[in-house]
Amino acid sequence: MLVLFSKSYLSASFNMTIQVNNLLIARISAKMRVLHIFSAMPVLLLMLFFAVTGLILNHPDWDKTRSHQQQMTVPRPAWLMHTKDWQKNHQQQGLRLLQWFDLNHDIRATRFSIEWDDFDLR
């Protein structure tokens, strides 16, 4: 049995297939557009975060909340002259000196360096 389809039936079914495909592509495109928008938002926020922090980290002089460095010469305390065994108890004496700076000169430090000559300790 040979079935012949008319040309109009074939073109109508072909048009229906194209319409179904176009509808499917339109639905997928709409979902992909929403996915693209909502996935790009956090990435944009992340990029802005790194841009702002990069600017701040590359310009430390813009940060006004940081403490400033200052070099000053202060007279040595009297008890320092009478300290024995500075070389052996340097940690304990260093903490004592930091407390003295805090009480007498209002100097607080987390990193510090102390320079002295042997002549100064005599």
C-alpha positions as CSV (number, residue, x, y, z in Angstrom):
1,M,0.0,0.0,0.0
2,L,1.4,3.3,-1.0
3,V,0.3,6.3,0.8
4,L,0.8,9.6,-0.8
5,F,0.7,12.7,1.2
6,S,-0.3,15.9,-0.2
7,K,2.1,18.8,-0.4
8,S,0.0,20.9,1.9
9,Y,-0.1,18.3,4.6
10,L,3.7,17.9,4.5
11,S,4.3,21.7,4.7
12,A,1.7,22.0,7.5
13,S,3.4,19.3,9.6
14,F,6.8,20.8,8.9
15,N,5.6,24.2,10.0
16,M,4.2,22.7,13.2
17,T,7.6,21.1,13.9
18,I,9.3,24.4,13.4
19,Q,6.8,26.1,15.7
20,V,7.3,23.5,18.4
21,N,11.1,23.9,18.1
22,N,10.8,27.6,18.2
23,L,8.7,27.4,21.3
24,L,11.1,25.1,22.9
25,I,14.1,27.3,22.1
26,A,12.2,30.3,23.4
27,R,11.5,28.6,26.7
28,I,15.1,27.5,27.0
29,S,16.3,30.9,26.1
30,A,14.1,32.6,28.8
31,K,15.4,30.2,31.4
32,M,19.0,30.7,30.4
33,R,18.6,34.4,30.4
34,V,17.3,34.3,34.0
35,L,20.1,31.9,35.0
36,H,22.6,34.2,33.3
37,I,21.3,37.3,35.2
38,F,21.2,35.7,38.6
39,S,24.6,34.0,38.2
40,A,26.2,37.3,37.0
41,M,25.0,39.3,40.0
42,P,27.2,37.6,42.7
43,V,30.1,37.7,40.2
44,L,29.7,41.4,39.8
45,L,29.6,42.0,43.5
46,L,32.7,39.9,43.9
47,M,34.5,41.9,41.2
48,L,33.5,45.2,42.9
49,F,34.7,43.9,46.2
50,F,38.1,43.0,44.8
51,A,38.3,46.3,43.0
52,V,37.7,48.3,46.1
53,T,40.0,46.3,48.3
54,G,42.7,46.4,45.6
55,L,42.5,50.2,45.6
56,I,42.6,50.4,49.4
57,L,45.5,47.9,49.7
58,N,47.5,49.7,47.0
59,H,47.1,53.1,48.7
60,P,47.8,52.6,52.4
61,D,48.2,56.4,52.8
62,W,44.4,56.7,52.2
63,D,43.7,54.8,55.4
64,K,43.3,57.4,58.2
65,T,42.5,54.9,60.9
66,R,46.0,53.4,61.1
67,S,48.4,54.6,63.8
68,H,51.3,56.6,62.7
69,Q,54.9,55.9,63.2
70,Q,57.0,58.3,65.1
71,Q,60.5,58.2,66.3
72,M,61.4,60.0,69.5
73,T,64.1,60.1,72.0
74,V,63.1,59.8,75.6
75,P,65.3,59.9,78.7
76,R,66.1,56.5,80.1
77,P,64.5,55.4,83.4
78,A,66.6,55.5,86.5
79,W,65.9,51.8,87.3
80,L,67.5,50.8,84.0
81,M,70.9,52.0,85.2
82,H,70.7,49.6,88.2
83,T,69.5,46.5,86.3
84,K,71.7,43.5,86.5
85,D,72.1,40.8,84.0
86,W,70.3,42.6,81.2
87,Q,71.6,40.1,78.7
88,K,70.2,37.1,80.6
89,N,66.8,38.6,81.5
90,H,66.2,40.7,78.3
91,Q,62.6,39.5,77.8
92,Q,61.6,40.3,81.4
93,Q,63.4,43.7,81.3
94,G,61.9,44.4,77.9
95,L,58.4,43.9,79.2
96,R,59.2,46.1,82.2
97,L,60.5,48.8,79.8
98,L,57.3,48.6,77.7
99,Q,55.2,49.1,80.8
100,W,57.3,52.1,81.8
101,F,56.8,53.6,78.3
102,D,53.1,53.0,78.6
103,L,52.8,54.6,82.1
104,N,55.2,57.5,81.7
105,H,55.0,58.5,78.1
106,D,51.7,57.0,76.9
107,I,53.5,54.9,74.2
108,R,51.9,51.6,73.3
109,A,53.5,49.4,70.8
110,T,53.1,45.9,69.5
111,R,56.3,46.0,67.4
112,F,59.3,47.9,68.7
113,S,63.0,48.1,68.6
114,I,65.3,49.3,71.2
115,E,68.8,50.4,70.4
116,W,71.4,51.2,72.9
117,D,75.2,51.3,73.2
118,D,77.3,49.7,75.8
119,F,78.3,53.2,76.8
120,D,74.6,54.1,77.6
121,L,74.2,51.3,80.2
122,R,77.2,52.3,82.3
